[in-house]
C-alpha cells in the first residue's frame, strides 16, 4: 500500500520510491509532490502518518 497526504483537491504528497502507485495516481490525473522520505521512514510512517494536523480554507 501507499501512505499519502492530500494537501488540496487532486494534490497529494507521496514517497518517490512508490513508483507503481505513483504511476497509477498520475494516470488518474492527480498532481504528486514526491519526497524522498528517508527520515520519515525512521518514524515508521508515511507522509500522512508523520504529519501534524493543519487547517486550510474551504475549497
Jmol script that loads the backbone (N, CA, C; Angstrom):
load data "model"
ATOM      1  N   UNK A   1       0.812  -1.183   0.000  1.00  0.00           N
ATOM      2  CA  UNK A   1       0.000   0.000   0.000  1.00  0.00           C
ATOM      3  C   UNK A   1       0.853   1.243   0.000  1.00  0.00           C
ATOM      4  N   UNK A   2       0.196   2.351  -0.033  1.00  0.00           N
ATOM      5  CA  UNK A   2       0.885   3.632  -0.092  1.00  0.00           C
ATOM      6  C   UNK A   2       0.238   4.591   0.892  1.00  0.00           C
ATOM      7  N   UNK A   3       1.055   5.294   1.621  1.00  0.00           N
ATOM      8  CA  UNK A   3       0.593   6.274   2.579  1.00  0.00           C
ATOM      9  C   UNK A   3       0.791   7.641   1.938  1.00  0.00           C
ATOM     10  N   UNK A   4      -0.303   8.358   1.688  1.00  0.00           N
ATOM     11  CA  UNK A   4      -0.226   9.662   1.032  1.00  0.00           C
ATOM     12  C   UNK A   4      -0.870  10.733   1.899  1.00  0.00           C
ATOM     13  N   UNK A   5      -0.534  11.977   1.619  1.00  0.00           N
ATOM     14  CA  UNK A   5      -1.114  13.111   2.331  1.00  0.00           C
ATOM     15  C   UNK A   5      -1.742  14.044   1.304  1.00  0.00           C
ATOM     16  N   UNK A   6      -3.060  14.169   1.358  1.00  0.00           N
ATOM     17  CA  UNK A   6      -3.759  15.083   0.455  1.00  0.00           C
ATOM     18  C   UNK A   6      -3.662  16.490   1.013  1.00  0.00           C
ATOM     19  N   UNK A   7      -3.140  17.421   0.212  1.00  0.00           N
ATOM     20  CA  UNK A   7      -2.994  18.796   0.689  1.00  0.00           C
ATOM     21  C   UNK A   7      -3.934  19.763  -0.023  1.00  0.00           C
ATOM     22  N   UNK A   8      -4.558  19.306  -1.076  1.00  0.00           N
ATOM     23  CA  UNK A   8      -5.555  20.085  -1.822  1.00  0.00           C
ATOM     24  C   UNK A   8      -6.281  19.098  -2.728  1.00  0.00           C
ATOM     25  N   UNK A   9      -7.436  19.474  -3.242  1.00  0.00           N
ATOM     26  CA  UNK A   9      -8.109  18.559  -4.163  1.00  0.00           C
ATOM     27  C   UNK A   9      -7.195  18.204  -5.345  1.00  0.00           C
ATOM     28  N   UNK A  10      -6.932  16.926  -5.494  1.00  0.00           N
ATOM     29  CA  UNK A  10      -6.106  16.461  -6.600  1.00  0.00           C
ATOM     30  C   UNK A  10      -4.611  16.604  -6.416  1.00  0.00           C
ATOM     31  N   UNK A  11      -4.174  17.011  -5.218  1.00  0.00           N
ATOM     32  CA  UNK A  11      -2.739  17.195  -4.958  1.00  0.00           C
ATOM     33  C   UNK A  11      -2.356  16.385  -3.729  1.00  0.00           C
ATOM     34  N   UNK A  12      -1.411  15.454  -3.902  1.00  0.00           N
ATOM     35  CA  UNK A  12      -1.010  14.597  -2.789  1.00  0.00           C
ATOM     36  C   UNK A  12       0.506  14.538  -2.658  1.00  0.00           C
ATOM     37  N   UNK A  13       0.953  14.357  -1.417  1.00  0.00           N
ATOM     38  CA  UNK A  13       2.370  14.157  -1.118  1.00  0.00           C
ATOM     39  C   UNK A  13       2.595  12.657  -1.028  1.00  0.00           C
ATOM     40  N   UNK A  14       3.616  12.169  -1.732  1.00  0.00           N
ATOM     41  CA  UNK A  14       3.895  10.734  -1.797  1.00  0.00           C
ATOM     42  C   UNK A  14       5.395  10.493  -1.671  1.00  0.00           C
ATOM     43  N   UNK A  15       5.754   9.261  -1.322  1.00  0.00           N
ATOM     44  CA  UNK A  15       7.159   8.860  -1.385  1.00  0.00           C
ATOM     45  C   UNK A  15       7.539   8.640  -2.840  1.00  0.00           C
ATOM     46  N   UNK A  16       8.703   9.090  -3.238  1.00  0.00           N
ATOM     47  CA  UNK A  16       9.135   8.907  -4.627  1.00  0.00           C
ATOM     48  C   UNK A  16       9.398   7.447  -4.966  1.00  0.00           C
ATOM     49  N   UNK A  17       9.703   6.641  -3.977  1.00  0.00           N
ATOM     50  CA  UNK A  17      10.046   5.234  -4.239  1.00  0.00           C
ATOM     51  C   UNK A  17       8.822   4.355  -4.550  1.00  0.00           C
ATOM     52  N   UNK A  18       7.611   4.862  -4.327  1.00  0.00           N
ATOM     53  CA  UNK A  18       6.392   4.095  -4.625  1.00  0.00           C
ATOM     54  C   UNK A  18       6.030   4.268  -6.098  1.00  0.00           C
ATOM     55  N   UNK A  19       6.906   3.790  -6.963  1.00  0.00           N
ATOM     56  CA  UNK A  19       6.788   4.086  -8.393  1.00  0.00           C
ATOM     57  C   UNK A  19       5.512   3.538  -9.031  1.00  0.00           C
ATOM     58  N   UNK A  20       5.107   2.341  -8.671  1.00  0.00           N
ATOM     59  CA  UNK A  20       3.909   1.751  -9.277  1.00  0.00           C
ATOM     60  C   UNK A  20       2.669   2.538  -8.862  1.00  0.00           C
ATOM     61  N   UNK A  21       2.526   2.769  -7.560  1.00  0.00           N
ATOM     62  CA  UNK A  21       1.377   3.531  -7.058  1.00  0.00           C
ATOM     63  C   UNK A  21       1.376   4.942  -7.636  1.00  0.00           C
ATOM     64  N   UNK A  22       2.541   5.577  -7.668  1.00  0.00           N
ATOM     65  CA  UNK A  22       2.628   6.944  -8.189  1.00  0.00           C
ATOM     66  C   UNK A  22       2.203   7.009  -9.652  1.00  0.00           C
ATOM     67  N   UNK A  23       2.596   6.027 -10.428  1.00  0.00           N
ATOM     68  CA  UNK A  23       2.211   5.997 -11.843  1.00  0.00           C
ATOM     69  C   UNK A  23       0.692   5.921 -11.984  1.00  0.00           C
ATOM     70  N   UNK A  24       0.072   5.073 -11.178  1.00  0.00           N
ATOM     71  CA  UNK A  24      -1.391   4.930 -11.230  1.00  0.00           C
ATOM     72  C   UNK A  24      -2.075   6.233 -10.820  1.00  0.00           C
ATOM     73  N   UNK A  25      -1.593   6.854  -9.748  1.00  0.00           N
ATOM     74  CA  UNK A  25      -2.183   8.119  -9.301  1.00  0.00           C
ATOM     75  C   UNK A  25      -2.062   9.190 -10.383  1.00  0.00           C
ATOM     76  N   UNK A  26      -0.911   9.242 -11.046  1.00  0.00           N
ATOM     77  CA  UNK A  26      -0.722  10.218 -12.123  1.00  0.00           C
ATOM     78  C   UNK A  26      -1.644   9.922 -13.305  1.00  0.00           C
ATOM     79  N   UNK A  27      -1.863   8.646 -13.592  1.00  0.00           N
ATOM     80  CA  UNK A  27      -2.785   8.277 -14.675  1.00  0.00           C
ATOM     81  C   UNK A  27      -4.211   8.737 -14.379  1.00  0.00           C
ATOM     82  N   UNK A  28      -4.551   8.835 -13.099  1.00  0.00           N
ATOM     83  CA  UNK A  28      -5.869   9.331 -12.701  1.00  0.00           C
ATOM     84  C   UNK A  28      -5.912  10.861 -12.653  1.00  0.00           C
ATOM     85  N   UNK A  29      -4.808  11.490 -13.001  1.00  0.00           N
ATOM     86  CA  UNK A  29      -4.789  12.943 -13.098  1.00  0.00           C
ATOM     87  C   UNK A  29      -4.398  13.679 -11.837  1.00  0.00           C
ATOM     88  N   UNK A  30      -3.920  12.961 -10.825  1.00  0.00           N
ATOM     89  CA  UNK A  30      -3.508  13.634  -9.601  1.00  0.00           C
ATOM     90  C   UNK A  30      -2.138  14.285  -9.781  1.00  0.00           C
ATOM     91  N   UNK A  31      -1.947  15.407  -9.115  1.00  0.00           N
ATOM     92  CA  UNK A  31      -0.637  16.055  -9.098  1.00  0.00           C
ATOM     93  C   UNK A  31       0.109  15.528  -7.877  1.00  0.00           C
ATOM     94  N   UNK A  32       1.295  14.978  -8.083  1.00  0.00           N
ATOM     95  CA  UNK A  32       2.060  14.386  -6.996  1.00  0.00           C
ATOM     96  C   UNK A  32       3.223  15.276  -6.601  1.00  0.00           C
ATOM     97  N   UNK A  33       3.379  15.452  -5.308  1.00  0.00           N
ATOM     98  CA  UNK A  33       4.572  16.088  -4.764  1.00  0.00           C
ATOM     99  C   UNK A  33       5.375  14.951  -4.158  1.00  0.00           C
ATOM    100  N   UNK A  34       6.466  14.603  -4.821  1.00  0.00           N
ATOM    101  CA  UNK A  34       7.247  13.428  -4.427  1.00  0.00           C
ATOM    102  C   UNK A  34       8.373  13.835  -3.482  1.00  0.00           C
ATOM    103  N   UNK A  35       8.475  13.086  -2.375  1.00  0.00           N
ATOM    104  CA  UNK A  35       9.544  13.334  -1.405  1.00  0.00           C
ATOM    105  C   UNK A  35      10.361  12.059  -1.227  1.00  0.00           C
ATOM    106  N   UNK A  36      11.623  12.224  -0.827  1.00  0.00           N
ATOM    107  CA  UNK A  36      12.479  11.059  -0.597  1.00  0.00           C
ATOM    108  C   UNK A  36      12.019  10.275   0.620  1.00  0.00           C
ATOM    109  N   UNK A  37      11.722  10.937   1.694  1.00  0.00           N
ATOM    110  CA  UNK A  37      11.162  10.257   2.857  1.00  0.00           C
ATOM    111  C   UNK A  37      12.116   9.434   3.682  1.00  0.00           C
ATOM    112  N   UNK A  38      13.406   9.528   3.434  1.00  0.00           N
ATOM    113  CA  UNK A  38      14.347   8.692   4.180  1.00  0.00           C
ATOM    114  C   UNK A  38      14.287   8.964   5.685  1.00  0.00           C
ATOM    115  N   UNK A  39      13.998  10.180   6.076  1.00  0.00           N
ATOM    116  CA  UNK A  39      13.894  10.492   7.502  1.00  0.00           C
ATOM    117  C   UNK A  39      12.539  10.076   8.070  1.00  0.00           C
ATOM    118  N   UNK A  40      11.465  10.234   7.306  1.00  0.00           N
ATOM    119  CA  UNK A  40      10.138   9.846   7.793  1.00  0.00           C
ATOM    120  C   UNK A  40      10.058   8.353   8.066  1.00  0.00           C
ATOM    121  N   UNK A  41      10.744   7.561   7.266  1.00  0.00           N
ATOM    122  CA  UNK A  41      10.715   6.109   7.438  1.00  0.00           C
ATOM    123  C   UNK A  41      11.230   5.717   8.820  1.00  0.00           C
ATOM    124  N   UNK A  42      12.140   6.472   9.350  1.00  0.00           N
ATOM    125  CA  UNK A  42      12.670   6.169  10.694  1.00  0.00           C
ATOM    126  C   UNK A  42      11.569   6.201  11.747  1.00  0.00           C
ATOM    127  N   UNK A  43      10.550   6.996  11.518  1.00  0.00           N
ATOM    128  CA  UNK A  43       9.425   7.076  12.444  1.00  0.00           C
ATOM    129  C   UNK A  43       8.350   6.046  12.155  1.00  0.00           C
ATOM    130  N   UNK A  44       8.610   5.188  11.195  1.00  0.00           N
ATOM    131  CA  UNK A  44       7.691   4.106  10.813  1.00  0.00           C
ATOM    132  C   UNK A  44       6.367   4.627  10.274  1.00  0.00           C
ATOM    133  N   UNK A  45       6.452   5.655   9.441  1.00  0.00           N
ATOM    134  CA  UNK A  45       5.231   6.179   8.852  1.00  0.00           C
ATOM    135  C   UNK A  45       5.478   6.799   7.501  1.00  0.00           C
ATOM    136  N   UNK A  46       4.406   7.217   6.887  1.00  0.00           N
ATOM    137  CA  UNK A  46       4.485   7.878   5.597  1.00  0.00           C
ATOM    138  C   UNK A  46       4.081   9.330   5.728  1.00  0.00           C
ATOM    139  N   UNK A  47       3.913  10.016   4.604  1.00  0.00           N
ATOM    140  CA  UNK A  47       3.580  11.440   4.642  1.00  0.00           C
ATOM    141  C   UNK A  47       2.355  11.775   5.499  1.00  0.00           C
ATOM    142  N   UNK A  48       1.325  10.958   5.469  1.00  0.00           N
ATOM    143  CA  UNK A  48       0.127  11.260   6.265  1.00  0.00           C
ATOM    144  C   UNK A  48       0.352  10.978   7.745  1.00  0.00           C
ATOM    145  N   UNK A  49       0.858   9.811   8.050  1.00  0.00           N
ATOM    146  CA  UNK A  49       1.042   9.423   9.454  1.00  0.00           C
ATOM    147  C   UNK A  49       2.047  10.308  10.181  1.00  0.00           C
ATOM    148  N   UNK A  50       3.008  10.837   9.448  1.00  0.00           N
ATOM    149  CA  UNK A  50       4.086  11.585  10.082  1.00  0.00           C
ATOM    150  C   UNK A  50       3.898  13.095   9.976  1.00  0.00           C
ATOM    151  N   UNK A  51       2.676  13.540   9.707  1.00  0.00           N
ATOM    152  CA  UNK A  51       2.418  14.977   9.620  1.00  0.00           C
ATOM    153  C   UNK A  51       1.549  15.417  10.792  1.00  0.00           C
ATOM    154  N   UNK A  52       1.628  16.688  11.100  1.00  0.00           N
ATOM    155  CA  UNK A  52       0.787  17.277  12.135  1.00  0.00           C
ATOM    156  C   UNK A  52      -0.503  17.769  11.475  1.00  0.00           C
ATOM    157  N   UNK A  53      -1.592  17.845  12.235  1.00  0.00           N
ATOM    158  CA  UNK A  53      -2.832  18.383  11.662  1.00  0.00           C
ATOM    159  C   UNK A  53      -2.625  19.831  11.199  1.00  0.00           C
ATOM    160  N   UNK A  54      -3.278  20.187  10.114  1.00  0.00           N
ATOM    161  CA  UNK A  54      -3.252  21.571   9.662  1.00  0.00           C
ATOM    162  C   UNK A  54      -4.608  21.929   9.100  1.00  0.00           C
ATOM    163  N   UNK A  55      -4.879  23.211   9.095  1.00  0.00           N
ATOM    164  CA  UNK A  55      -6.162  23.692   8.598  1.00  0.00           C
ATOM    165  C   UNK A  55      -5.947  24.442   7.303  1.00  0.00           C
ATOM    166  N   UNK A  56      -6.961  24.425   6.470  1.00  0.00           N
ATOM    167  CA  UNK A  56      -6.928  25.213   5.246  1.00  0.00           C
ATOM    168  C   UNK A  56      -8.309  25.810   5.044  1.00  0.00           C
ATOM    169  N   UNK A  57      -8.365  26.812   4.201  1.00  0.00           N
ATOM    170  CA  UNK A  57      -9.653  27.419   3.892  1.00  0.00           C
ATOM    171  C   UNK A  57     -10.485  26.433   3.094  1.00  0.00           C
ATOM    172  N   UNK A  58     -11.802  26.562   3.199  1.00  0.00           N
ATOM    173  CA  UNK A  58     -12.677  25.678   2.440  1.00  0.00           C
ATOM    174  C   UNK A  58     -12.459  25.875   0.954  1.00  0.00           C
ATOM    175  N   UNK A  59     -12.644  24.788   0.228  1.00  0.00           N
ATOM    176  CA  UNK A  59     -12.430  24.840  -1.220  1.00  0.00           C
ATOM    177  C   UNK A  59     -13.721  25.183  -1.917  1.00  0.00           C
TER     178      UNK A  59
END
end "model"
wireframe off; spacefill off
backbone 0.3
color backbone group
